[in-house]
Amino acid sequence: MAQDAHPLPAAPPPHPDLDVVEARVGFARHLQVDIVRFRQRRFDGGWSGERVFDIARRGAAAAVLLYDPERDEVVLIEQFRLAALYAGRSPWQIEAVAGLVDNGEPPETVARREALEEAGLEVKGPLVPIQSMLPACGSFDEVVWLYCGRVDASGAGGVYGLAEEHEDIRVVVKPIAEIAAMLDAGCIDSAHTLISLYWLLRHRDRLRREWRGI
């Protein structure tokens, strides 16, 4: 999304507990950063002093956890994430397939498209909604819609991604027992991936019954 050419409105949506003094776009490129001067309603009914926050604008995204109930395997992806290195983590991050929502398209459409672009797999049947989540509500406006999708993982593998975006995405297939071990060992950092995998461990038996007809 060319946010530098078409910046998003800097003013937040109106709310009775918010008094905006000033809102302006400070920077816009891969991310847009808005500078907002505001007061907020306090729990005692009064108003806070004036505060200044920088809000990183990213918009909506969709993520889909790809699961094969027949093989009891999860299909994830691995790619280089520069920001993770700044956080003191490995830049090679294992994640669920995900992508940004463009032009108001339905998140379900994004999830199916990204499954093909990033993992080379087609989601079978309807997506199962998991939840929506805010990765960092203190500084980002991003909301991520999480889904689980049924796939055939028998031929999953390889490297995918859009050449024009310099994507280099490796498909990673893991049996469910290894997923549980990875979670216990803290091997996964990605927030949307952690939520989706813990959800799958809770709902796996139900999905296998429904998707396999047993």
KETOR-529554 format. One line per field, with one value per atom (N, C-alpha, C): y, z, x; residue in three letters; atom name; chain; residue number from 0. Coordinates in steps of 0.02 Angstrom, whole numbers, plus 50000, padded with zeros to 5 digits. Each point is the difference from the previous one (the first is absolute). Layout:
// KETOR-529554
y <- Y|...
z <- Z|...
x <- X|...
resn <- Ala|...
name <- CA|...
chain <- A|...
resi <- NUM|...
***
This chain:
// KETOR-529554
y <- 49941|50059|50062|50044|50058|50055|49991|50048|50067|50001|50064|50042|49968|50037|50017|49956|50010|49987|50046|49988|49993|49960|49990|50062|50012|50057|49994|50054|49997|50000|50031|50005|49932|49981|49937|50007|49944|50004|50035|50037|50035|49952|50020|49959|50047|49987|50046|50005|49953|50002|50026|50033|50025|50073|50042|50069|50011|50005|50007|50074|50017|50068|50011|49951|50005|49929|49987|49936|50014|49977|50011|49940|49994|49947|50022|49961|50016|49969|49941|49963|49948|49987|49949|49969|49933|49961|49928|49954|49932|50001|50039|50014|50075|50019|50070|50011|50054|50018|50066|49999|50060|50026|50066|50032|50030|49977|50019|50031|50062|50034|49994|49975|49985|50000|50001|49988|49942|49961|49943|50005|49971|49998|49955|50022|49961|49958|49951|49956|50039|50056|50039|50049|49998|50043|50063|50019|50060|49985|50050|49993|50000|49961|49997|50065|50009|50053|49983|50049|49989|49949|49953|49948|50002|49973|49996|49929|49968|49931|49998|49956|49982|49935|50000|49941|49973|49938|49967|49974|50023|49982|49943|49945|49942|49973|50013|49976|49928|49970|49932|49949|49940|49943|49937|49948|49934|49947|49952|49944|49935|49948|49936|49945|49960|49942|49941|49973|49947|49932|49961|49936|49944|49943|49941|49949|49988|49954|49927|49983|49931|49981|50044|49987|50027|50039|50031|50043|50043|50043|50072|50044|50072|50026|50043|50031|50072|50016|50067|50026|50061|50029|50029|50007|50030|50055|50059|50055|50046|50043|50047|50060|50016|50057|50045|50056|50046|50026|50016|50028|49951|49935|49951|50003|50015|50006|50059|50056|50058|49981|49954|49978|49950|49983|49951|49928|49989|49932|49981|49938|49979|50035|50024|50030|49948|49937|49946|49977|50023|49990|49948|49955|49951|50028|50003|50034|49963|50018|49981|50047|49977|50040|50062|50058|50062|50052|50050|50055|50058|50058|50060|50002|50029|50011|50063|49994|50057|50021|50065|50029|49971|49986|49978|49931|49958|49932|49958|49948|49959|49964|49996|49965|49927|49968|49931|49994|50049|50000|50006|50044|50008|49935|49967|49938|49947|49992|49950|50019|50064|50022|49990|50018|49993|49927|49955|49929|49976|50026|49982|50034|50066|50038|49979|49986|49987|49926|49956|49929|49955|50029|49959|49951|50015|49955|50033|49961|50024|49977|50046|49982|49966|49943|49961|50019|50014|50014|50066|50011|50065|50007|50061|50016|49998|49980|50000|50062|50047|50059|49981|50030|49991|50060|50059|50062|50057|50061|50056|50022|50028|50018|50062|50037|50059|49981|49997|49978|50045|50066|50047|50061|49995|50052|50065|49999|50061|50046|49973|50042|49988|49943|49984|49999|50021|49995|49935|49957|49939|49952|49974|49946|49941|49941|49940|49951|49980|49951|49931|49956|49934|49946|49955|49944|49936|49945|49935|49973|49972|49975|49929|49960|49931|49996|49963|49991|49928|49982|49937|50014|49975|50015|49948|49952|49944|50023|50054|50024|50068|50021|50066|50005|50057|50012|50050|50020|50046|50071|50045|50071|50041|50046|50039|50075|50040|50072|50037|50065|50042|50029|49989|50025|50075|50034|50074|50029|49961|50023|49970|49965|49969|49951|49966|49951|49935|49970|49936|49959|49961|49968|49924|49968|49927|49967|49948|49963|49950|49998|49956|49957|49934|49955|49965|50004|49972|49955|49939|49960|50033|49985|50034|49989|49942|49987|50046|50014|50046|50072|50017|50067|50010|49952|50006|50008|49962|50005|50068|50027|50066|50054|49995|50048|49996|49940|49991|50028|49995|50023|50073|50035|50071|50013|49956|50007|50047|50020|50042|50067|50055|50067|50037|49984|50036|49996|50058|50001|49966|50016|49971|49924|49978|49929|49964|50030|49969|49992|50052|49996|49945|49998|49951|49929|49989|49932|49976|50044|49980|49986|50039|49987|49931|49984|49936|49942|50006|49946|49988|50053|49993|49971|50016|49982|49946|49973|49951|49940|49970|49940|50015|50058|50018|50010|50034|50011|49934|49954|49935|49962|50004|49967|50032|50067|50035|49995|50008|50001|49930|49950|49933|49959|50029|49965|49940|50002|49943|50021
z <- 50000|50000|50000|49953|49994|50047|50063|50050|49993|49970|49990|49948|49951|49949|50023|50039|50023|50075|50041|50072|50028|50053|50033|50042|50013|50043|50068|50024|50064|50060|49994|50057|50017|50064|50019|49996|49999|50003|50064|49997|50060|50055|50062|50058|50058|50040|50055|50053|50003|50050|49972|49941|49968|49978|50016|49977|49961|49933|49957|49994|50020|49993|49931|49975|49933|49977|49936|49970|49931|49988|49935|49980|49935|49974|50008|50037|50009|49947|49976|49953|49965|49936|49965|49945|50007|49948|50008|50021|50013|50056|50051|50053|50001|50025|50012|50075|50021|50071|50010|50041|50016|50068|50008|50063|50027|50058|50027|50069|50008|50064|50026|50061|50022|50076|50023|50070|50002|50052|50007|50064|50000|50060|50052|50062|50054|50033|50040|50033|50050|50026|50048|49966|49933|49962|49974|50025|49976|49938|49981|49940|50018|49962|50011|49976|50016|49969|49928|49963|49928|49991|49954|49986|49925|49982|49930|49986|49952|49980|49926|49982|49931|49986|49949|49983|49933|49999|49937|49966|49939|49962|49951|50008|49956|49971|50033|49974|50017|49963|50014|49963|50029|49970|50013|49965|50010|50003|50044|50006|50001|49971|49997|50020|50049|50020|49957|49962|49953|50034|50001|50036|49956|50000|49964|50051|50004|50051|49986|49937|49982|50023|49988|50018|50070|50029|50065|50000|49949|49990|49991|50021|49993|49949|49955|49950|50021|50015|50019|49948|50008|49955|50042|49967|50032|49954|50028|49961|50044|49967|50035|50023|50066|50030|50034|49969|50027|50069|50010|50065|50057|49987|50053|50024|49954|50019|50047|49986|50045|50070|50003|50065|50035|49971|50030|49987|49950|49982|49933|49980|49934|49946|49947|49945|49958|50007|49964|50042|49981|50040|49968|50042|49977|50018|49950|50008|49963|50016|49959|49940|49946|49940|50017|49974|50016|49946|49996|49953|50017|49973|50013|49958|50028|49964|49958|49936|49953|49977|49999|49970|50028|50064|50032|49982|49971|49981|50062|49995|50059|50025|50066|50026|49977|49990|49977|49931|49957|49933|50006|50045|50011|50024|50047|50027|49946|49957|49946|49950|49983|49952|50027|50064|50029|50007|50011|50003|49934|49945|49934|49988|50016|49986|50044|50063|50047|50011|49988|50013|49942|49946|49942|50013|50049|50018|49994|49980|49995|50061|50032|50058|49976|50030|49981|50045|49969|50039|50037|50044|50036|50051|50010|50053|50068|50050|50068|50036|50020|50036|50068|50018|50066|50044|49982|50033|49964|50019|49978|50059|49986|50053|49982|50052|49992|50022|49954|50019|50050|49996|50046|50008|50041|50004|50031|50029|50028|49948|49940|49950|49928|49985|49931|49995|49942|49987|49967|49987|49961|50037|49963|50025|49952|50029|49959|50010|49944|50001|49992|50049|50000|49978|49958|49975|50002|49998|49988|49935|49958|49935|49988|49970|49985|49935|50001|49940|49995|49941|49989|50002|50052|50011|49970|49963|49975|49954|49961|49955|50020|50061|50022|50007|49980|50005|49948|50003|49950|50025|49954|50016|49956|50031|49965|50015|49978|50011|49934|50004|49941|49984|49939|49980|50003|49981|49999|50070|50051|50069|50034|49961|50025|50057|49995|50052|49988|50053|49998|50059|49987|50053|49994|50051|49999|50038|49970|50031|50050|50059|50054|50021|49996|50019|50065|50049|50066|50023|50026|50032|50065|50019|50057|50064|50009|50059|50003|49942|49998|50014|49977|50014|50075|50036|50072|50033|49977|50028|49986|49940|49983|50044|50014|50043|50071|50025|50067|50006|49945|50000|49984|49984|49984|49933|49952|49935|49952|50017|49956|50034|49965|50027|49975|49940|49966|50039|50017|50042|49966|49935|49968|49992|49993|49993|50066|50054|50066|50017|49990|50015|49959|49936|49955|50019|50017|50017|50066|50050|50062|49990|49956|49983|49968|49954|49966|50049|50047|50048|50040|50013|50037|49956|49936|49956|49949|50004|49950|49994|50055|49997|49966|50016|49968|49925|49981|49928|49964|50030|49966|49991|50050|49993|49945|49999|49951|49930|49993|49935|49970|50043|49975|50000|50028|50000|50045|50057|50045|50069
x <- 50043|49957|50044|49991|50042|49978|50017|49977|50035|50060|50034|49964|49967|49963|49929|49970|49931|49997|50023|50000|49930|49994|49936|49984|49935|49983|50032|50031|50036|49953|49941|49955|49969|49999|49967|49925|49963|49927|49978|49944|49976|49980|50012|49981|49986|49948|49982|50054|50046|50053|50066|49997|50060|49989|50049|50000|50065|49994|50059|50018|50060|50025|50028|50039|50029|50018|49990|50021|50028|50060|50031|50043|50012|50043|50073|50038|50070|50045|49980|50041|49956|50012|49961|50043|50010|50033|49976|50043|49976|49948|50014|49953|49985|49942|49984|50002|50031|50002|49964|49948|49962|50021|50003|50015|49935|49979|49935|50009|49976|49997|49928|49991|49933|49995|49937|49983|49951|50003|49954|49960|49941|49958|50033|50001|50027|49946|50020|49952|49958|50026|49961|49953|49996|49955|50031|50059|50034|50040|50041|50041|50074|50038|50072|50033|50063|50039|50013|50026|50013|50056|49990|50048|50017|50058|50020|50021|49966|50017|50017|50046|50012|49963|49957|49961|50023|50023|50020|49937|49989|49940|50017|49968|50012|49935|49944|49936|49986|49953|49978|50042|50003|50035|49960|50018|49969|50054|49990|50047|49961|50029|49966|50049|49979|50039|49978|50046|49985|50010|49946|50001|49973|50036|49979|49975|49934|49974|50016|50011|50016|50070|50047|50070|50016|49954|50009|50064|50004|50059|49979|50043|49990|50051|49976|50044|50013|50063|50021|50049|50023|50049|50057|50058|50058|50027|50014|50027|50041|50039|50045|49960|50005|49964|50051|50015|50050|49982|49936|49979|50012|49995|50012|50072|50046|50071|50010|49965|50003|49975|49954|49972|50043|50057|50045|49982|49957|49979|50031|49992|50025|49960|50033|49962|49963|50017|49965|49942|49941|49940|49954|49974|49950|49931|49957|49936|49944|49939|49942|49997|49973|49990|49959|50020|49964|50013|49956|50009|49955|50015|49961|49937|49948|49937|50007|49985|50004|49931|49988|49940|49935|49999|49939|49977|50043|49980|49986|49958|49985|50063|50010|50059|50004|49942|50000|50033|49988|50031|50075|50023|50072|50031|49967|50027|50009|49951|50005|50054|50004|50051|50070|50010|50066|50021|49952|50016|50031|49973|50028|50067|50005|50060|50059|49987|50054|50015|49950|50011|49982|49972|49983|49944|49957|49946|49932|49951|49931|49961|49965|49959|49937|49984|49941|49942|49943|49940|50004|49952|49997|50056|50022|50047|49965|50036|49974|50026|49956|50024|50029|50055|50029|49983|50024|49983|50036|49986|50041|50044|50059|50045|50040|50022|50042|50071|50048|50068|50034|49988|50033|49956|49948|49949|50026|50060|50027|50031|50014|50034|49980|49968|49979|49924|49975|49928|49981|50048|49988|49953|49951|49957|50010|50009|50012|49942|49970|49946|50031|49988|50031|49950|50025|49960|50041|49963|50031|49971|50044|49978|50025|49956|50017|50040|50056|50041|50022|50025|50034|50075|50032|50071|50046|49972|50042|50055|49988|50051|50028|49987|50020|50076|50026|50072|50022|50063|50026|50005|50018|50009|49953|49964|49949|50009|49952|50001|50001|49981|49997|50069|50023|50066|50004|49945|50001|50005|49983|50007|50061|50042|50062|49986|49943|49983|50038|50022|50036|49974|49948|49961|50004|50026|50007|49943|49972|49945|50029|49969|50021|49941|50006|49946|50019|49956|50014|49943|50015|49948|49978|49939|49971|50041|50031|50040|50060|50030|50057|49978|49939|49974|49994|49974|49993|50068|50050|50067|50031|49988|50027|49969|49936|49967|50028|50009|50027|50071|50038|50069|50008|49944|50003|50034|49990|50033|49964|49939|49960|49988|50017|49992|49939|49977|49947|49934|49971|49940|49941|49987|49942|50009|50062|50013|49990|50024|49991|49926|49961|49928|49967|50017|49968|50020|50063|50022|49971|49997|49969|49925|49968|49930|49993|50046|49996|50007|50046|50009|49936|49962|49937|49945|49999|49944|50017|50060|50023|49954|49980|49957|49934|49971|49937|50009|50053|50012|50010|50035|50012|49935|49956|49935|49959|49998|49959|50028|50065|50031|50011|50006|50011|49936|49946|49937|49998|50038|50001|49973
resn <- Met|Met|Met|Ala|Ala|Ala|Gln|Gln|Gln|Asp|Asp|Asp|Ala|Ala|Ala|His|His|His|Pro|Pro|Pro|Leu|Leu|Leu|Pro|Pro|Pro|Ala|Ala|Ala|Ala|Ala|Ala|Pro|Pro|Pro|Pro|Pro|Pro|Pro|Pro|Pro|His|His|His|Pro|Pro|Pro|Asp|Asp|Asp|Leu|Leu|Leu|Asp|Asp|Asp|Val|Val|Val|Val|Val|Val|Glu|Glu|Glu|Ala|Ala|Ala|Arg|Arg|Arg|Val|Val|Val|Gly|Gly|Gly|Phe|Phe|Phe|Ala|Ala|Ala|Arg|Arg|Arg|His|His|His|Leu|Leu|Leu|Gln|Gln|Gln|Val|Val|Val|Asp|Asp|Asp|Ile|Ile|Ile|Val|Val|Val|Arg|Arg|Arg|Phe|Phe|Phe|Arg|Arg|Arg|Gln|Gln|Gln|Arg|Arg|Arg|Arg|Arg|Arg|Phe|Phe|Phe|Asp|Asp|Asp|Gly|Gly|Gly|Gly|Gly|Gly|Trp|Trp|Trp|Ser|Ser|Ser|Gly|Gly|Gly|Glu|Glu|Glu|Arg|Arg|Arg|Val|Val|Val|Phe|Phe|Phe|Asp|Asp|Asp|Ile|Ile|Ile|Ala|Ala|Ala|Arg|Arg|Arg|Arg|Arg|Arg|Gly|Gly|Gly|Ala|Ala|Ala|Ala|Ala|Ala|Ala|Ala|Ala|Ala|Ala|Ala|Val|Val|Val|Leu|Leu|Leu|Leu|Leu|Leu|Tyr|Tyr|Tyr|Asp|Asp|Asp|Pro|Pro|Pro|Glu|Glu|Glu|Arg|Arg|Arg|Asp|Asp|Asp|Glu|Glu|Glu|Val|Val|Val|Val|Val|Val|Leu|Leu|Leu|Ile|Ile|Ile|Glu|Glu|Glu|Gln|Gln|Gln|Phe|Phe|Phe|Arg|Arg|Arg|Leu|Leu|Leu|Ala|Ala|Ala|Ala|Ala|Ala|Leu|Leu|Leu|Tyr|Tyr|Tyr|Ala|Ala|Ala|Gly|Gly|Gly|Arg|Arg|Arg|Ser|Ser|Ser|Pro|Pro|Pro|Trp|Trp|Trp|Gln|Gln|Gln|Ile|Ile|Ile|Glu|Glu|Glu|Ala|Ala|Ala|Val|Val|Val|Ala|Ala|Ala|Gly|Gly|Gly|Leu|Leu|Leu|Val|Val|Val|Asp|Asp|Asp|Asn|Asn|Asn|Gly|Gly|Gly|Glu|Glu|Glu|Pro|Pro|Pro|Pro|Pro|Pro|Glu|Glu|Glu|Thr|Thr|Thr|Val|Val|Val|Ala|Ala|Ala|Arg|Arg|Arg|Arg|Arg|Arg|Glu|Glu|Glu|Ala|Ala|Ala|Leu|Leu|Leu|Glu|Glu|Glu|Glu|Glu|Glu|Ala|Ala|Ala|Gly|Gly|Gly|Leu|Leu|Leu|Glu|Glu|Glu|Val|Val|Val|Lys|Lys|Lys|Gly|Gly|Gly|Pro|Pro|Pro|Leu|Leu|Leu|Val|Val|Val|Pro|Pro|Pro|Ile|Ile|Ile|Gln|Gln|Gln|Ser|Ser|Ser|Met|Met|Met|Leu|Leu|Leu|Pro|Pro|Pro|Ala|Ala|Ala|Cys|Cys|Cys|Gly|Gly|Gly|Ser|Ser|Ser|Phe|Phe|Phe|Asp|Asp|Asp|Glu|Glu|Glu|Val|Val|Val|Val|Val|Val|Trp|Trp|Trp|Leu|Leu|Leu|Tyr|Tyr|Tyr|Cys|Cys|Cys|Gly|Gly|Gly|Arg|Arg|Arg|Val|Val|Val|Asp|Asp|Asp|Ala|Ala|Ala|Ser|Ser|Ser|Gly|Gly|Gly|Ala|Ala|Ala|Gly|Gly|Gly|Gly|Gly|Gly|Val|Val|Val|Tyr|Tyr|Tyr|Gly|Gly|Gly|Leu|Leu|Leu|Ala|Ala|Ala|Glu|Glu|Glu|Glu|Glu|Glu|His|His|His|Glu|Glu|Glu|Asp|Asp|Asp|Ile|Ile|Ile|Arg|Arg|Arg|Val|Val|Val|Val|Val|Val|Val|Val|Val|Lys|Lys|Lys|Pro|Pro|Pro|Ile|Ile|Ile|Ala|Ala|Ala|Glu|Glu|Glu|Ile|Ile|Ile|Ala|Ala|Ala|Ala|Ala|Ala|Met|Met|Met|Leu|Leu|Leu|Asp|Asp|Asp|Ala|Ala|Ala|Gly|Gly|Gly|Cys|Cys|Cys|Ile|Ile|Ile|Asp|Asp|Asp|Ser|Ser|Ser|Ala|Ala|Ala|His|His|His|Thr|Thr|Thr|Leu|Leu|Leu|Ile|Ile|Ile|Ser|Ser|Ser|Leu|Leu|Leu|Tyr|Tyr|Tyr|Trp|Trp|Trp|Leu|Leu|Leu|Leu|Leu|Leu|Arg|Arg|Arg|His|His|His|Arg|Arg|Arg|Asp|Asp|Asp|Arg|Arg|Arg|Leu|Leu|Leu|Arg|Arg|Arg|Arg|Arg|Arg|Glu|Glu|Glu|Trp|Trp|Trp|Arg|Arg|Arg|Gly|Gly|Gly|Ile|Ile|Ile
name <- N|CA|C|N|CA|C|N|CA|C|N|CA|C|N|CA|C|N|CA|C|N|CA|C|N|CA|C|N|CA|C|N|CA|C|N|CA|C|N|CA|C|N|CA|C|N|CA|C|N|CA|C|N|CA|C|N|CA|C|N|CA|C|N|CA|C|N|CA|C|N|CA|C|N|CA|C|N|CA|C|N|CA|C|N|CA|C|N|CA|C|N|CA|C|N|CA|C|N|CA|C|N|CA|C|N|CA|C|N|CA|C|N|CA|C|N|CA|C|N|CA|C|N|CA|C|N|CA|C|N|CA|C|N|CA|C|N|CA|C|N|CA|C|N|CA|C|N|CA|C|N|CA|C|N|CA|C|N|CA|C|N|CA|C|N|CA|C|N|CA|C|N|CA|C|N|CA|C|N|CA|C|N|CA|C|N|CA|C|N|CA|C|N|CA|C|N|CA|C|N|CA|C|N|CA|C|N|CA|C|N|CA|C|N|CA|C|N|CA|C|N|CA|C|N|CA|C|N|CA|C|N|CA|C|N|CA|C|N|CA|C|N|CA|C|N|CA|C|N|CA|C|N|CA|C|N|CA|C|N|CA|C|N|CA|C|N|CA|C|N|CA|C|N|CA|C|N|CA|C|N|CA|C|N|CA|C|N|CA|C|N|CA|C|N|CA|C|N|CA|C|N|CA|C|N|CA|C|N|CA|C|N|CA|C|N|CA|C|N|CA|C|N|CA|C|N|CA|C|N|CA|C|N|CA|C|N|CA|C|N|CA|C|N|CA|C|N|CA|C|N|CA|C|N|CA|C|N|CA|C|N|CA|C|N|CA|C|N|CA|C|N|CA|C|N|CA|C|N|CA|C|N|CA|C|N|CA|C|N|CA|C|N|CA|C|N|CA|C|N|CA|C|N|CA|C|N|CA|C|N|CA|C|N|CA|C|N|CA|C|N|CA|C|N|CA|C|N|CA|C|N|CA|C|N|CA|C|N|CA|C|N|CA|C|N|CA|C|N|CA|C|N|CA|C|N|CA|C|N|CA|C|N|CA|C|N|CA|C|N|CA|C|N|CA|C|N|CA|C|N|CA|C|N|CA|C|N|CA|C|N|CA|C|N|CA|C|N|CA|C|N|CA|C|N|CA|C|N|CA|C|N|CA|C|N|CA|C|N|CA|C|N|CA|C|N|CA|C|N|CA|C|N|CA|C|N|CA|C|N|CA|C|N|CA|C|N|CA|C|N|CA|C|N|CA|C|N|CA|C|N|CA|C|N|CA|C|N|CA|C|N|CA|C|N|CA|C|N|CA|C|N|CA|C|N|CA|C|N|CA|C|N|CA|C|N|CA|C|N|CA|C|N|CA|C|N|CA|C|N|CA|C|N|CA|C|N|CA|C|N|CA|C|N|CA|C|N|CA|C|N|CA|C|N|CA|C|N|CA|C|N|CA|C|N|CA|C|N|CA|C|N|CA|C|N|CA|C|N|CA|C|N|CA|C|N|CA|C|N|CA|C|N|CA|C|N|CA|C|N|CA|C|N|CA|C|N|CA|C|N|CA|C|N|CA|C|N|CA|C|N|CA|C|N|CA|C|N|CA|C|N|CA|C|N|CA|C|N|CA|C|N|CA|C|N|CA|C|N|CA|C|N|CA|C|N|CA|C|N|CA|C|N|CA|C|N|CA|C
chain <- A|A|A|A|A|A|A|A|A|A|A|A|A|A|A|A|A|A|A|A|A|A|A|A|A|A|A|A|A|A|A|A|A|A|A|A|A|A|A|A|A|A|A|A|A|A|A|A|A|A|A|A|A|A|A|A|A|A|A|A|A|A|A|A|A|A|A|A|A|A|A|A|A|A|A|A|A|A|A|A|A|A|A|A|A|A|A|A|A|A|A|A|A|A|A|A|A|A|A|A|A|A|A|A|A|A|A|A|A|A|A|A|A|A|A|A|A|A|A|A|A|A|A|A|A|A|A|A|A|A|A|A|A|A|A|A|A|A|A|A|A|A|A|A|A|A|A|A|A|A|A|A|A|A|A|A|A|A|A|A|A|A|A|A|A|A|A|A|A|A|A|A|A|A|A|A|A|A|A|A|A|A|A|A|A|A|A|A|A|A|A|A|A|A|A|A|A|A|A|A|A|A|A|A|A|A|A|A|A|A|A|A|A|A|A|A|A|A|A|A|A|A|A|A|A|A|A|A|A|A|A|A|A|A|A|A|A|A|A|A|A|A|A|A|A|A|A|A|A|A|A|A|A|A|A|A|A|A|A|A|A|A|A|A|A|A|A|A|A|A|A|A|A|A|A|A|A|A|A|A|A|A|A|A|A|A|A|A|A|A|A|A|A|A|A|A|A|A|A|A|A|A|A|A|A|A|A|A|A|A|A|A|A|A|A|A|A|A|A|A|A|A|A|A|A|A|A|A|A|A|A|A|A|A|A|A|A|A|A|A|A|A|A|A|A|A|A|A|A|A|A|A|A|A|A|A|A|A|A|A|A|A|A|A|A|A|A|A|A|A|A|A|A|A|A|A|A|A|A|A|A|A|A|A|A|A|A|A|A|A|A|A|A|A|A|A|A|A|A|A|A|A|A|A|A|A|A|A|A|A|A|A|A|A|A|A|A|A|A|A|A|A|A|A|A|A|A|A|A|A|A|A|A|A|A|A|A|A|A|A|A|A|A|A|A|A|A|A|A|A|A|A|A|A|A|A|A|A|A|A|A|A|A|A|A|A|A|A|A|A|A|A|A|A|A|A|A|A|A|A|A|A|A|A|A|A|A|A|A|A|A|A|A|A|A|A|A|A|A|A|A|A|A|A|A|A|A|A|A|A|A|A|A|A|A|A|A|A|A|A|A|A|A|A|A|A|A|A|A|A|A|A|A|A|A|A|A|A|A|A|A|A|A|A|A|A|A|A|A|A|A|A|A|A|A|A|A|A|A|A|A|A|A|A|A|A|A|A|A|A|A|A|A|A|A|A|A|A|A|A|A|A|A|A|A|A|A|A|A|A|A|A|A|A|A|A|A|A|A|A|A|A|A|A|A|A|A|A|A|A|A|A|A|A|A|A|A|A|A|A|A|A|A|A|A|A|A|A|A|A|A|A|A|A|A|A|A|A|A|A|A|A
resi <- 0|0|0|1|1|1|2|2|2|3|3|3|4|4|4|5|5|5|6|6|6|7|7|7|8|8|8|9|9|9|10|10|10|11|11|11|12|12|12|13|13|13|14|14|14|15|15|15|16|16|16|17|17|17|18|18|18|19|19|19|20|20|20|21|21|21|22|22|22|23|23|23|24|24|24|25|25|25|26|26|26|27|27|27|28|28|28|29|29|29|30|30|30|31|31|31|32|32|32|33|33|33|34|34|34|35|35|35|36|36|36|37|37|37|38|38|38|39|39|39|40|40|40|41|41|41|42|42|42|43|43|43|44|44|44|45|45|45|46|46|46|47|47|47|48|48|48|49|49|49|50|50|50|51|51|51|52|52|52|53|53|53|54|54|54|55|55|55|56|56|56|57|57|57|58|58|58|59|59|59|60|60|60|61|61|61|62|62|62|63|63|63|64|64|64|65|65|65|66|66|66|67|67|67|68|68|68|69|69|69|70|70|70|71|71|71|72|72|72|73|73|73|74|74|74|75|75|75|76|76|76|77|77|77|78|78|78|79|79|79|80|80|80|81|81|81|82|82|82|83|83|83|84|84|84|85|85|85|86|86|86|87|87|87|88|88|88|89|89|89|90|90|90|91|91|91|92|92|92|93|93|93|94|94|94|95|95|95|96|96|96|97|97|97|98|98|98|99|99|99|100|100|100|101|101|101|102|102|102|103|103|103|104|104|104|105|105|105|106|106|106|107|107|107|108|108|108|109|109|109|110|110|110|111|111|111|112|112|112|113|113|113|114|114|114|115|115|115|116|116|116|117|117|117|118|118|118|119|119|119|120|120|120|121|121|121|122|122|122|123|123|123|124|124|124|125|125|125|126|126|126|127|127|127|128|128|128|129|129|129|130|130|130|131|131|131|132|132|132|133|133|133|134|134|134|135|135|135|136|136|136|137|137|137|138|138|138|139|139|139|140|140|140|141|141|141|142|142|142|143|143|143|144|144|144|145|145|145|146|146|146|147|147|147|148|148|148|149|149|149|150|150|150|151|151|151|152|152|152|153|153|153|154|154|154|155|155|155|156|156|156|157|157|157|158|158|158|159|159|159|160|160|160|161|161|161|162|162|162|163|163|163|164|164|164|165|165|165|166|166|166|167|167|167|168|168|168|169|169|169|170|170|170|171|171|171|172|172|172|173|173|173|174|174|174|175|175|175|176|176|176|177|177|177|178|178|178|179|179|179|180|180|180|181|181|181|182|182|182|183|183|183|184|184|184|185|185|185|186|186|186|187|187|187|188|188|188|189|189|189|190|190|190|191|191|191|192|192|192|193|193|193|194|194|194|195|195|195|196|196|196|197|197|197|198|198|198|199|199|199|200|200|200|201|201|201|202|202|202|203|203|203|204|204|204|205|205|205|206|206|206|207|207|207|208|208|208|209|209|209|210|210|210|211|211|211|212|212|212|213|213|213
***
